[in-house]
């Protein structure tokens, strides 16, 4: 089965590129016509506005701005669900103007991205607003007087400042989101798109791995894993780690015979720590103690 993943292009796409890279997925979002197959996954770069349109209509997952998704849902596309909000692509949807008094029935200019949202919020804020939908930048219409106010996204505010414009009211914060076709959950995205969803990008391609006795819950040891050791652990069922001092893979018990048979692998909420629940065949510590945490500090 082939899984299709739509990704936003532009500035948001660059942040998406870095996000995926942390999980070992390489995509070239500098190419605006980028489409590439990686195993059973096909990544395709789309306009931010088009990502939610494609998800649920042939595509399984997407990463784009929440503002575009909200507008699409208002337009009647209910074929996708929000799986998670990400910590980048943060901005706001706002009404903005020149500081001149806004008439009671203003002409509101917005981009095609936000047609439905502009109608919704303008109707709540003003009496019988006229909506002017344009392709491209909206600031020039307001600064020239062709429109009374604008409705658009704002991230750094540089374009607004350059045109002498200011925010009248923030109507909705937004950020990057992961969306999926109806029926998918975040774990599906992690397992299918991110190959397990482990973030190896924060500690030089390493993740701390806590080892716990699956029967008693006792913490046995702490070691480090990289992609290769995690892959070998999954393949063999034996706890395998990366030695930072020797710079090589090592399987617990390969020398002593005290193997650790992995019962369960879990990750934390950020995907940057691993918990191995194991059936340990002997002491975990090189000192002969069952756990490496046998020394208690005084309070």
C-alpha positions in Angstrom: 0.0 0.0 0.0 1.4 3.4 -1.0 0.9 6.3 1.5 0.7 9.8 0.1 1.9 12.7 2.2 1.3 16.4 1.2 3.7 19.1 2.5 3.5 22.8 2.4 6.0 24.7 0.4 7.5 28.2 1.0 8.8 29.4 4.3 6.6 26.9 6.3 8.0 24.1 4.0 11.5 24.9 5.1 10.5 24.4 8.8 8.7 21.2 7.8 11.9 20.0 6.1 13.9 20.5 9.3 11.2 18.8 11.4 11.3 15.7 9.2 15.1 15.7 9.1 15.2 15.2 12.9 13.4 11.9 12.4 15.7 10.8 9.6 13.4 11.6 6.7 15.1 13.7 4.0 12.9 15.8 1.6 14.0 18.6 -0.7 11.4 21.3 -0.2 13.5 23.9 -2.1 12.2 22.2 -5.2 8.6 23.5 -5.5 7.6 20.6 -7.8 9.2 18.0 -5.4 7.6 14.6 -5.5 9.7 11.7 -4.2 9.0 8.1 -3.2 10.7 6.7 -0.1 9.7 3.1 0.3 6.0 2.9 0.4 5.7 6.7 1.1 5.3 9.4 -1.5 6.1 13.0 -0.4 4.7 15.8 -2.5 5.1 19.6 -2.1 1.9 21.5 -2.5 0.6 25.0 -1.8 -0.3 25.3 1.8 -3.9 25.8 0.9 -4.0 22.6 -1.2 -2.6 20.2 1.5 -6.0 19.9 3.3 -7.8 19.6 0.0 -5.7 16.6 -1.0 -5.9 14.8 2.4 -8.9 12.6 2.5 -9.1 12.8 -1.3 -6.3 10.5 -2.2 -3.7 11.6 0.4 -3.3 10.0 3.8 -1.4 12.7 5.7 -0.4 16.3 5.4 1.6 19.0 7.2 0.5 22.6 6.7 -0.8 25.7 8.5 -3.8 25.4 10.7 -5.3 28.5 9.2 -5.6 26.8 5.8 -7.2 23.7 7.4 -9.7 25.8 9.3 -10.7 27.5 6.1 -11.1 24.2 4.3 -13.3 22.8 7.0 -15.5 25.9 6.8 -15.8 25.2 3.1 -17.3 21.8 3.8 -14.3 19.4 3.5 -14.7 17.3 6.6 -12.6 14.4 5.3 -9.6 15.0 7.6 -8.8 15.2 11.3 -6.2 17.1 13.2 -3.5 14.7 14.5 -1.2 17.2 16.3 -0.1 20.8 16.5 3.6 21.5 16.0 5.8 24.1 17.7 6.6 26.1 14.6 4.8 28.0 11.9 3.2 30.1 14.7 1.3 33.2 13.6 -2.1 34.8 13.7 -5.0 35.6 11.5 -5.8 39.3 11.9 -7.8 42.2 10.6 -5.4 45.1 9.8 -5.7 48.6 8.5 -4.1 52.0 8.1 -5.4 53.6 11.2 -8.2 55.4 9.3 -11.7 55.0 10.7 -13.3 51.9 9.4 -16.8 52.3 7.9 -19.7 50.2 9.3 -19.9 48.3 6.0 -16.3 48.0 5.1 -14.6 46.5 2.0 -12.5 43.6 3.4 -9.7 42.2 1.2 -8.3 38.7 1.7 -6.4 36.1 -0.1 -8.1 33.1 -1.7 -6.5 31.0 1.2 -8.9 32.6 3.7 -12.1 33.1 1.8 -14.3 31.2 4.2 -12.6 32.4 7.3 -12.8 36.1 6.1 -16.6 35.7 5.5 -17.1 34.1 8.9 -15.1 36.6 11.0 -16.0 39.7 9.0 -19.7 38.8 9.3 -19.2 38.6 13.1 -17.3 41.9 13.4 -19.0 44.2 10.8 -22.4 44.9 9.4 -22.7 43.6 5.8 -19.0 43.7 4.9 -18.0 43.4 1.2 -15.4 40.6 0.7 -12.8 41.2 -2.0 -10.8 38.0 -2.7 -7.5 38.4 -4.5 -4.6 36.2 -5.5 -1.3 37.2 -3.8 -0.5 39.9 -1.3 -3.3 41.9 0.2 -1.4 44.8 1.8 -1.3 47.0 -1.3 -5.1 47.1 -1.6 -5.4 48.5 2.0 -2.5 51.0 1.8 -3.8 52.3 -1.5 -7.3 52.7 -0.2 -8.9 50.1 -2.6 -10.0 48.2 0.5 -10.8 49.5 4.0 -9.2 46.7 5.9 -7.4 43.4 5.2 -7.8 39.9 6.6 -4.6 37.8 6.4 -2.0 35.9 8.3 0.8 37.6 10.1 4.0 35.9 11.2 6.8 38.5 11.5 5.0 41.7 10.6 7.6 43.0 8.3 5.3 43.5 5.3 2.7 45.2 7.5 5.3 47.6 8.9 6.7 48.3 5.4 3.2 49.4 4.2 2.5 51.5 7.3 -0.3 49.1 8.4 -1.2 47.9 11.9 -3.3 45.1 13.4 -6.9 46.0 14.3 -7.8 42.7 15.9 -6.4 39.2 16.2 -9.1 36.7 15.4 -7.3 33.3 15.5 -3.8 32.0 16.4 -2.4 29.5 14.0 0.6 27.1 13.7 1.8 24.1 11.7 -0.4 21.0 12.1 -0.3 17.4 11.1 -3.6 16.2 9.6 -4.7 12.8 8.5 -7.5 11.1 6.5 -10.4 10.2 8.8 -9.6 7.2 11.0 -5.9 7.9 11.4 -4.3 9.0 14.8 -1.0 10.5 15.7 0.6 7.1 16.4 -0.2 6.1 12.8 1.6 9.2 11.5 4.6 8.4 13.7 4.8 4.7 12.7 4.0 5.1 9.0 5.6 8.5 8.1 8.4 8.9 10.7 9.3 5.2 11.0 8.4 5.1 14.7 8.6 8.8 15.5 11.9 8.8 17.3 13.6 12.2 17.3 17.4 11.6 16.9 18.1 15.3 16.2 18.6 16.8 19.6 21.7 14.9 20.9 23.8 14.2 17.9 21.8 11.3 16.6 21.5 9.7 20.0 18.6 9.0 22.3 18.8 8.1 26.0 17.3 4.6 26.6 16.1 3.6 30.1 16.0 -0.1 30.6 13.4 -1.5 33.0 12.6 -5.0 34.3 9.2 -5.9 32.8 8.1 -7.9 35.8 9.1 -5.7 38.7 9.3 -2.3 37.1 12.8 -1.8 38.5 15.1 0.5 36.5 18.1 -1.5 35.5 20.3 0.9 33.5 20.6 3.8 31.2 22.4 3.7 27.8 22.2 5.4 24.4 20.7 4.3 21.1 21.0 5.6 17.6 19.0 4.5 14.5 21.2 1.5 13.9 21.0 0.2 17.4 17.3 0.7 17.5 16.9 -1.1 14.2 19.1 -4.0 15.4 17.1 -4.2 18.7 13.9 -4.5 16.8 15.4 -7.0 14.4 17.0 -9.4 17.0 14.8 -8.7 20.1 18.0 -8.2 22.1 18.7 -4.8 23.7 21.4 -3.2 21.6 23.0 0.2 22.2 25.6 2.6 20.9 28.9 3.0 22.8 29.9 6.6 22.9 33.4 5.8 24.1 34.1 3.0 21.6 31.9 4.4 18.9 30.4 1.1 18.0 27.2 -1.0 18.5 27.1 -3.2 21.5 24.5 -5.8 22.5 23.9 -6.2 26.2 25.1 -9.7 27.3 27.3 -10.4 24.2 30.3 -10.8 26.5 28.8 -11.6 29.9 25.8 -13.7 28.7 23.4 -11.4 30.6 21.2 -10.7 27.6 18.2 -8.5 27.9 15.3 -9.8 25.8 13.1 -6.9 24.8 9.4 -7.2 25.7 8.3 -3.7 24.8 9.7 -0.5 23.3 8.1 2.9 24.2 8.9 6.5 23.5 8.1 9.6 25.4 5.8 12.3 24.3 8.5 14.2 22.3 10.0 11.0 20.8 13.4 11.9 22.2 13.7 9.2 25.0 13.2 5.5 24.8 12.0 3.0 27.5 12.9 -0.7 27.0 11.0 -3.2 29.1 13.1 -6.3 29.2 13.5 -9.9 30.5 17.0 -9.6 31.9 19.0 -12.8 32.1 21.4 -11.8 34.9 22.8 -8.6 36.4 22.5 -5.4 34.4 25.5 -3.7 36.0 29.2 -4.6 35.2 29.7 -4.7 39.0 27.5 -7.7 39.4 24.6 -5.7 40.8 21.1 -6.4 39.3 20.7 -2.6 38.6 23.2 0.1 37.8 21.3 2.3 40.2 22.4 0.6 43.4 24.1 3.6 45.1 21.7 6.0 47.0 22.7 9.5 47.7 22.0 11.0 51.2 19.2 13.5 51.3 
